[in-house]
Amino acid sequence: MSAGSRRKSRELAMQMLFQAEMGKQSPDHVRATFWKSVDATEPEVRGFAEDLFRSAIANQEKIDELISANSRHWRLERMPAVDRNLLRMAVGEMIGFKATPFPIVINEALEIARRYAAPESINFLNGILDAIAHGLLPK
């Protein structure tokens, strides 16, 4: 799969997480409705997006604990929803897809943030993801 296709998958996974949280919808309901409104006909794009979404949902408690522990002055519920779900998607990839190097996950998340998040969020997201990545590295 090309780098552009993987980024599209990451964007879609973040959007699915956002939809689940903002609409207070179950993951099954999001999967049932999300693809009706999105033009993602490439099976590999959809497949990787689904895999990232599943990883983030399955590990959400651990992911939220990692985010909270590494964002000392920000409570998770006070973060902008886009930032929070972008972090969940990226940390879900770090946990569920260990073959992808952490610097690539972080860089991709920051590129997506440049499109969806506020400009001042970039350094914030980078710091949290970098700290989480260092904590997840084998010691």
Secondary structure as the mmCIF struct_conf table of DSSP 4:
data_model
#
loop_
_struct_conf.conf_type_id
_struct_conf.id
_struct_conf.beg_label_comp_id
_struct_conf.beg_label_asym_id
_struct_conf.beg_label_seq_id
_struct_conf.end_label_comp_id
_struct_conf.end_label_asym_id
_struct_conf.end_label_seq_id
HELX_RH_AL_P HELX_RH_AL_P1 ALA A 3 MET A 22
TURN_TY1_P TURN_TY1_P1 GLY A 23 LYS A 24
HELX_RH_AL_P HELX_RH_AL_P2 PRO A 27 PHE A 34
TURN_TY1_P TURN_TY1_P2 TRP A 35 LYS A 36
BEND BEND1 SER A 37 SER A 37
HELX_RH_AL_P HELX_RH_AL_P3 PRO A 43 ALA A 58
TURN_TY1_P TURN_TY1_P3 ASN A 59 ASN A 59
HELX_RH_AL_P HELX_RH_AL_P4 GLN A 60 ALA A 69
TURN_TY1_P TURN_TY1_P4 ASN A 70 ASN A 70
TURN_TY1_P TURN_TY1_P5 ARG A 72 HIS A 73
HELX_RH_3T_P HELX_RH_3T_P1 LEU A 76 ARG A 78
BEND BEND2 MET A 79 MET A 79
HELX_RH_AL_P HELX_RH_AL_P5 ALA A 81 GLY A 96
TURN_TY1_P TURN_TY1_P6 LYS A 98 ALA A 99
BEND BEND3 THR A 100 THR A 100
HELX_RH_AL_P HELX_RH_AL_P6 PHE A 102 TYR A 116
BEND BEND4 ALA A 117 ALA A 117
TURN_TY1_P TURN_TY1_P7 PRO A 119 GLU A 120
HELX_RH_AL_P HELX_RH_AL_P7 SER A 121 LEU A 136
BEND BEND5 LEU A 137 LEU A 137
#
